[in-house]
Amino acid sequence: MTPISPTRFEAFVGGYMGPSYAVRLEAGEVVYERFTEGYELAEHVRITPAPQAWAAFLAVVDHFDVWSWQRSYSPVDAVVDGTMWSLTLEGTTRRIEARGANAYPNDFEEWCRAVSELVRGREFR
């Protein structure tokens, strides 16, 4: 039987000057953290997504081919401040590690919405 959830999942989006969000898979639960400016922890919850929630999330990952995102995204002009993001996602047969600073793959916003839905509507943007 194929597992419903990934074997590894970690994601982050945000920056020092504004809100930031992190999720990670730990022992079958998704740990969600929201930070205020300066990376001050504002919310920390553990969520156990239903198999249907994992299936919907992974369907978005497959639909937008997140598996083939580039390893790194950066703008043409170097920017010190701004939004950083990272993703590590591993299934039984595929793995992606990607990150960026003020530059994003196509469909990044849709992927962020899928993460938000996975954590029961909490912000991830």
N, C-alpha and C positions, 0 to 999 in steps of 0.2 A: 504494500500500500504506500502511495506517495504522501509524504507529509504535506499538510496544508500550509503551515507557516514556513518562512525561510529558516535556514540554519543559523544565519547571522544577519543582523540588520542594525545599522547605526546611521543616523542622519542628523545634520545640524544646519541651521540657517540663521543668519543674523549678523550683528556687529556690535562693537563696543559702545557706539553712540546711540543705540536704539535697542528695541526688544530682540531677543534671540530665542530659539527653540531647539530642543534636542530630543531625540527619541533613540532608544536602544532596546534590543531584545535581550531579556534576562530570564532564564528558566521558564520560557513559555509566556512571559508577560512582557508588555511593552512599557518601559519606563519613559514617561513624558516629563520634560522639564521646560519651564518657561522662565526666562531671565529678563530683568529690566535693564536699563542702561547701565553700563559698567559690569555686566554679567552678574548682577545680584539675583540670586535665586528667588523667584516669586511663587512658583508652583512646582510641586513634585508629586506625581501620582503614578500608580501602577495600574495598568489596564490589561485585562485578558480578552483580546479580541476573539469573537466567535469565529468558527471556521468560515462562515459566509463572509465576514469582514476581511479575513485574510484572502479569500478567493477573489473578492472584488478588488482589493488592493493589488494583488498580483496580476489580475486581468488588465489593470491600468498600466502596470509596469510592462507587460507584454505588448499591449496595444500601442504604446508610445515607444516601444523598443528601447527602454531605459538600459537594457543589457549592452547596447552598443554606443552609449554615450562615450565621449572622449575621456581620457584620464584627467585632463586639466583644461579649464576654461579661464581665460584672462582677457581683459580689454586691450585694445591696441595701445591706448595711452595708459601708462602706469598710474594707478590711483592708490593712495595709502589707506584712506578711510573707505568705508562702504560696507557692502554685504558680502559676507563669506558664506560658503556652503560646502557641505561634504556629504558623501553617501558611500556606505559600504553595504552591499546586499549580496547574500550568498544563498543559493539554493542547492539542491542535490547535484545539479549538473552545470550550473552557471554561476558566475561571480562578476560583480562590477564594483570598482572603486573609482569614484570620480569626485572632483572638487572644483571650486571656482571662486573667483573674487571679482565681483561686479560684471560677470559674464556668465551666461547660462546656456544650456542646451535647449533646443526646440522643445516645447511642451513642458518646460520646467514648472510653470504655474499649475498645469493640470496634475503633475506629479505631486506638488505641494498640497493640492486639494485632496488627493487620494490619501496622503499621510494624515491630513486633518480628519478625514472621515474614519481612518483606521483608529485614531485616538478619540473617537466619539465627539467629533466636532470642535475639538480644541484647536487653537490657532497654530499654524505652521506655515509661515510665509516669509 
